[in-house]
Amino acid sequence: MSASVIAMMLGVSTLLGALGLVALLWGLRTGQFDDTSKFLDGARFDGEDELKDAVMMEEKRKKALQKRRKDKRVMPD
Amino acid sequence: MSKIKCDHCRLEFDEKVMIEDEIDNQKKYFCCKGCQGVYRLLKEEGLDSFYDKLGNNALEPAKPDSGGDLERFDLEGFMNRYVKKRDDGFLQISLIMEGIHCAACVWLNEKVLHKLPGVIEASINYTNNKARVVWDPEEVKLSKIIETIRSIGYNAYPYDPELQEERAVKQRRDYYSRILVAVFATMNIMWIAIAKYVGFFTGMRQDIKDILNFAEFVLATPTLFYSGWVYYRSAYYALKNRYVNMDLLVATGATMAYLYSIYAMITRSGEVYFDSVTMIVTFILVGKYLEVLSKKQAVDTLDSIMGTIPTEVTVVKDGTKSLISVENVKVGDVIELKPGEKVVIDGIVVSGSASFDESSLTGESDPVFKKEGDEILSGSIDLDGVVRYRATHDFGGSLLCNIVSLLEEAVTKKPKIEKLVNQISGQFSITILSIAAMTFLGWFFYTQEFEKALIVAISVIVIACPCALGLATPMATLVGLGVAAKRRILFKEAAFLETMAKCDTLVLDKTGTITKGRPSVVTYHRLGDAEDTEIALLVSMSNHPVSRGVAEFLRAKGAVPASKELSDFKEIQAKGIKATIAGRSYIAGSLGFLQEFGISVDIESENTVFAVAVDGKAVAVFELADEIKEGAVEAVRAIKEMGIEVVMLTGDNEKVAKRVAAALGISDYRSKMLPHQKSAFIENLHSRGKKVVMAGDGINDAVALSKSDIAVAMGSGADVAINVSDVVLLDDSPEALYEAFKISKRTFKAVKENLALSLIYNSLAVPVAVMGYVNPLVAAISMSLSSLLVVGNSIRIKLSLSSK
């Protein structure tokens, strides 16, 4: 086996592994693993309703923010 | 009678006590109004899929919402303390949720809060039951949010996350990231290293070797400088404070090996040691992480105590009542207390009388009756009656506030006895580093070869790598922990075994720790014609600990409560009970209570007396005392035989304290101790150079427990006590306390033996390395041999403890 093939295999696999590691670290830093059961529960319970819920919450937040802007309580971006 | 399940909480109850209800033409059964209300509410809201998600889990029966203190959540004092204003103008609060049992509960609470207009964000952490809620103050009030949570059968308390939690979480996360990087690199370096080991025997082309070396270099670099950063930091601070620790040796060893490997890689001479670099860093880092991880979870419980402290009190000024934030109450203000309220400010009663539950201060469960002129302490709870009292301290100076701040401080600053391995490792590090330096100089002058001298010096450091030393303690403590766990003794951290073995004083709390904590009958005098079954019926009506003690005694005697008609039952707090049974008038209670009805009983006793009179004539007298737990006397004697000084502290009165202390053979005891006095007592022992083990069970012991070197809590004790403690005795027995001492002493002995073994190993291996005879193979064999010795010796703990 030529040296370049080995170098490439090592490089690619380490890079892929490092990407996974970075993703894991990002998840950790943003607090996604703070609740150990959240993922499993999500898999057990989350369905269409929960998706709708999440969208509803997003809209609620937007509306509330817009209302505040209208009232000029928050500086526009 | 058949048992059926409540349709809301899923607990089983007798059919006849169930509330029957028809919902959507289906018969449903509920154990209480609370459960029924919640079920109906969820059905109306279309959230009944909650019950499918619940699976086989059961809930606590829902408490009907009293709504009593809701307004406190909108008060200014409360808002200032717990509510955070965010940059986008929304408000945010951190809550501790009560009643979360399973993932379905989390789902339900989040769902209900999401549906509430004005709530912008609600997320609940199932693992620690903490929640974060963000809301728009224009649309919804906090009291409405709490009311919504209560309406579905849960409850929420606020807490201040900035206090401790954020810091603890940050540190844990930081360590975890470092470990992830280290483990990732180690795993990858290992398979590259295996390829190279094979190449060592079968031969490998130089260009392939270069590639593998470079890959190892790439992986080792982040491990050493990112994951290993903690050693550099620790070594730096140690040097700054003029002492040497194990981290310095690890840092020097790893850095030297790393630098040398780079040199070897570039010059293509000799072997590279990148794999050793990552492995040393990773293994020792994992050990450190375990320590960070097990830092006590006291933070959570502390938050829940803080959350229940009222933020406002009712102050009466010129005949008008007003709610004033606790911080603004001045000494001399008159405060009104209603039944069920918690006292937050110390004072003296000016009018009214009531019974107070002081269990969180003294540990004694009997309510204490207070009238005009008596002192009220903060932390107690008004059980009945309205009382007005004059503040003698402001909030900051009050007992409750003092206890909380003492606890807060104690959780973060616990005294630590320096570990043996740390003491030795300092010396060890200095010795090895100087030997390495001398080796380098010696070889350099002897051979005039810089490279050879450097390699030998590094091999000295690498072979003396703290592995054997590092393994000495964990192996022994691991076995010790296992033996302890089998005997239902829980050491929360391995290091506590060593600390406990070094302690020379044991401070015992009386109630609940060495006594059963509830009064039981010691003597029973029959004075007249009384039927035990009727007395049993009478006392079964009261929940007072004394009544329960008598009821238990009668049950043990075989007297079941008579199935007769009982009427006019009345319970006079802290005095006694009266009722009419089958037309006969019964009065029972303290001697003073009977005296009020003109009934005198001629008896003198130092125990609690419970007398019963029928139709104006005394018929029976029970003497009750808090009984000493079985095995307590033997355990105390055995502990004393180990050369440990035993002291007893109690919130109870002198007379009882003296009797219990005499029965146990304890000559040193203190009575009437309040929580802060107990902790001061421990500090006093510390100042005299004592190392203290404290055993307790109540909230009143928590501060003292956290001040002691080793805190032992009873498994049935209060949550706070268990959380601040280092050792938990799951079966509550005094023998277990003795066992804990025995196991810790035996384990510590093994630790010392192991340390000696590893030092012997080093004194043999290091000279060989100094002479330059060490190659990787020799190092590997000698290291595993020394590790095996250490492991073998540790297992002896198990054998020697089980044979006794």
Interface residues (C-beta under 8 A of the other chain):
Chain A: A3 I6 A7 L10 G11 T14 G17 A18 L21 L24 L25 L28 R29 D34 D35 T36 S37 K38 L40 D41 R44 F45 D53 M56 M57 K60 R61 A64 L65 K67 R68 R73 V74
Chain B: K53 D88 G89 F90 A103 A104 V106 W107 K111 H114 P117 G118 V119 I120 E121 N125 Y126 T127 D136 E138 E139 V169 R173 Y176 S177 L180 V181 F184 N188 I192 R205 D207 I208 I211 L212 A215 V218 L219
